[in-house]
Amino acid sequence: MTHLEKESEAVLQKEDKREIETVSDLQMTDNSQEIELSEENEGSFDAFDITRKFKHNQVSHRHQGTGKEAQQQGREPSKKRELVGVTDKKVETKRILYFLALCFGVTWISEIFAVIPMYQSGEVELVKEAVDMISQMMLTPALAALIVRLVTREGLVKSGFQFNFFAYKFLFLFGWFGTTILTIVGAALYFLIFQNNFDPNMTNFIASYNQGAANAGTQIDAVNIVAAYKTDLLIKFFTAAVLDSINSFGEEWGFRAYLFPKLYRKFGAIPAAVLSGFASGLWYAPLVAVGYYYGTENVGFPVVNIIAMCIFGMVTGVIYSFLSLRTGSIFPAVFAHSAVNVLMPQAMLFTYDGGNFFVGPSPTGILSGLPFIIVAVLCLVHMYKNPIQPSEERNS
């Protein structure tokens, strides 16, 4: 081999070595980028977009889209939009306190100094107006959440507005029909035990209806009224999930779409579900304290009544939180809440004595609420056995 051939072979070997090193470096860079993306995605999801399927789609999208576009344009991948301050415990704590102060403050002050005096006035028109105002107050939690989101620069990111029905058909259908069925089962359980209190002819309802008709100078056919009401009740089985959806949205977007995720990141899923439910029950305290719910005749009024409402709030709140957490959407919880609100008083019209809020047939009672309690426990067990890690996003 000539001297020139030896030099050529040496140059070729050096070039091959450099190519191998370059390929190795590129592979290491790609691997490190994948690891960084994986690590970043592990902590970039909060209580409203961390379901496994949604997370998988987000990771795949970022690998296939963002990385390729950045390589083609010769720049670094753009960062995903982040929530402001979610890893700053002080910021998150302030947001929780701001929300609670605004939500409870506006509602309680309005009820104590305006709504309740009107409700207790005894004047028919004022009482009706007070009831309308109570309905309007149901939007306060959502308005409080909106104000705090804007004031603290959190914005509307991850608000639970995605309507991913086809990804979670069962949970959406449970939100639509589930609490309706639980309410019916609870009422059936009550009447099975208190059979003597079941009034298929709705005597008390017809009597009050007759009184109203007499005051208006008209007459009614009791048989037709009962038949019409039963038909209306059948229609409500399919439509209750949306009949009170506006008021239900007001509560759910506040307590489940805003308060729950923040408590979730601090304490985990189970404590957050219970605490947000407790808060939603306590929120009704002024109205409960004047007998708007549960009445005033029981022993321990009003403390026992307020405690009962908090327990009911925790039971239903766990179910609503579970639906929100597993779907990443607020809508199943809104449907479930609306159905409870619409159907809650219906079974009482089939009693001789008007029923008992502490026993039944309303789901606020311990007996008629038993199906809700069982489902809430199952939700807690499922969340315990299938935990989802809270978000730990970086500040922007």
NORDAVEN-V643338 format. One record per residue. N is the residue number from 1. PSI is psi in whole degrees, 0 to 359 (none if undefined). Layout:
[[N PSI] [N PSI]]
This chain:
[[1 131] [2 167] [3 321] [4 320] [5 321] [6 318] [7 320] [8 317] [9 322] [10 318] [11 317] [12 319] [13 319] [14 318] [15 319] [16 320] [17 317] [18 321] [19 319] [20 316] [21 322] [22 314] [23 317] [24 318] [25 319] [26 319] [27 319] [28 321] [29 315] [30 316] [31 317] [32 323] [33 320] [34 319] [35 318] [36 317] [37 317] [38 314] [39 322] [40 318] [41 333] [42 330] [43 21] [44 27] [45 134] [46 194] [47 355] [48 13] [49 39] [50 10] [51 151] [52 315] [53 316] [54 320] [55 318] [56 317] [57 321] [58 316] [59 316] [60 318] [61 318] [62 322] [63 316] [64 327] [65 296] [66 316] [67 316] [68 317] [69 321] [70 321] [71 321] [72 325] [73 358] [74 35] [75 170] [76 150] [77 138] [78 145] [79 146] [80 145] [81 132] [82 154] [83 140] [84 117] [85 14] [86 341] [87 354] [88 107] [89 325] [90 319] [91 314] [92 320] [93 318] [94 319] [95 318] [96 314] [97 319] [98 314] [99 311] [100 318] [101 316] [102 314] [103 308] [104 319] [105 308] [106 315] [107 308] [108 317] [109 317] [110 317] [111 316] [112 320] [113 350] [114 302] [115 310] [116 315] [117 321] [118 318] [119 326] [120 2] [121 331] [122 351] [123 128] [124 313] [125 320] [126 322] [127 316] [128 318] [129 323] [130 319] [131 320] [132 320] [133 323] [134 319] [135 319] [136 330] [137 341] [138 343] [139 352] [140 315] [141 320] [142 318] [143 321] [144 317] [145 318] [146 314] [147 315] [148 321] [149 317] [150 317] [151 322] [152 10] [153 23] [154 330] [155 196] [156 20] [157 137] [158 57] [159 1] [160 21] [161 355] [162 135] [163 77] [164 57] [165 315] [166 337] [167 334] [168 58] [169 314] [170 314] [171 325] [172 318] [173 326] [174 319] [175 322] [176 313] [177 340] [178 306] [179 335] [180 313] [181 319] [182 322] [183 317] [184 317] [185 319] [186 319] [187 319] [188 320] [189 318] [190 311] [191 336] [192 324] [193 318] [194 67] [195 328] [196 347] [197 2] [198 124] [199 92] [200 340] [201 358] [202 53] [203 311] [204 319] [205 316] [206 323] [207 315] [208 325] [209 319] [210 320] [211 316] [212 321] [213 322] [214 319] [215 330] [216 358] [217 28] [218 170] [219 155] [220 159] [221 109] [222 320] [223 315] [224 325] [225 316] [226 317] [227 318] [228 321] [229 319] [230 323] [231 318] [232 322] [233 322] [234 319] [235 320] [236 335] [237 324] [238 340] [239 354] [240 332] [241 342] [242 351] [243 331] [244 31] [245 332] [246 310] [247 320] [248 321] [249 320] [250 317] [251 315] [252 322] [253 337] [254 304] [255 326] [256 322] [257 342] [258 301] [259 315] [260 311] [261 326] [262 317] [263 325] [264 316] [265 336] [266 317] [267 348] [268 172] [269 310] [270 308] [271 322] [272 319] [273 318] [274 315] [275 318] [276 325] [277 320] [278 317] [279 319] [280 329] [281 317] [282 331] [283 334] [284 2] [285 311] [286 319] [287 321] [288 323] [289 344] [290 8] [291 9] [292 325] [293 142] [294 349] [295 193] [296 0] [297 353] [298 159] [299 137] [300 7] [301 138] [302 357] [303 313] [304 321] [305 317] [306 319] [307 318] [308 319] [309 322] [310 321] [311 316] [312 320] [313 322] [314 319] [315 307] [316 326] [317 324] [318 318] [319 314] [320 320] [321 320] [322 315] [323 318] [324 317] [325 316] [326 335] [327 338] [328 13] [329 147] [330 345] [331 320] [332 322] [333 322] [334 315] [335 314] [336 317] [337 317] [338 317] [339 320] [340 314] [341 318] [342 318] [343 349] [344 313] [345 355] [346 315] [347 332] [348 336] [349 347] [350 19] [351 156] [352 327] [353 6] [354 358] [355 186] [356 124] [357 337] [358 342] [359 305] [360 181] [361 2] [362 146] [363 352] [364 341] [365 152] [366 327] [367 308] [368 341] [369 359] [370 317] [371 322] [372 318] [373 316] [374 314] [375 321] [376 319] [377 318] [378 323] [379 317] [380 318] [381 318] [382 317] [383 327] [384 318] [385 338] [386 67] [387 150] [388 129] [389 137] [390 160] [391 146] [392 52] [393 151] [394 155] [395 148] [396 none]]
